Amino acid sequence: MESDARFYRRRANEELAAAGRAVTDAARDRRMRLAELFLQRLQASEARDVLAECGINAGALAKLDPSAFDWAGQRITHDA
């Protein structure tokens, strides 16, 4: 099974590559915003892992890594 950090890093790289291949500015901007979201998730995931290694309690960890439902609220919309 792929770790969270590896998944987020892979998806960010895929979106950055897709942004480089994008034909329109709007498509490039969407891909860049998606890459940014995956990089934010990567950063939160890595911070959570470090705190867990230090023995920080689960309540503090939950604040650093919101659920996927909270993250979905940051959906990217296309300004047409």
Secondary structure, 3 states (H helix, E strand, C coil): CCCHHHHHHHHHHHHHHHHHHCCCHHHHHHHHHHHHHHHHHHHHHHHHHHHHHHCCCHHHHHHHCCCHHHHHCCCCCCCC
